Structures are given as C-alpha cells and as structure tokens.
C-alpha cells in the first residue's frame, strides 16, 4: 500500500472525521472507500441511449429501397 499526505482545511477535516465515525471506520479507510467508489463509477460503461420511444415509428410506412429511390429522384 502506498502512503501519501493530504492537507485539508479544518472544517473539511472535521466533516471527514464525522463521516468516518458514522461509517465506523478510520479516516484513511473512509477516504479509500470514497475514492474507490468514485473510480469504479468512471470505469462503468456509459448507459446506451434509450431509443424505445421510437420503436415502431416506421411500422406502417413503405420504406423499401425502390420506394425511397422513387421519392428521392422526384
């Protein structure tokens, strides 16, 4: 495990201590957990766009190549 030093403003550190206490862990353990969760979120694949509202949009239309060509060259 790598050791590092981080400087926090006093008010921020007090909040951090309180959160670690509520989580029943050390401050460094709490920081590791929060950073690990944040890094895991960035590794998750982005949600694919939802195109379900467009399903069946062209259902009753003639979209054959021939029909499209005829309309395009008019």
Protein Blocks (a to p, Z undefined) as FASTA:
>chain_A
ZZddddddfklmmmmmmmmmmnopafklmmmmmmmmmmmmmmpccddddfklmgoklmmp
ccbfklmmmmmmZZ
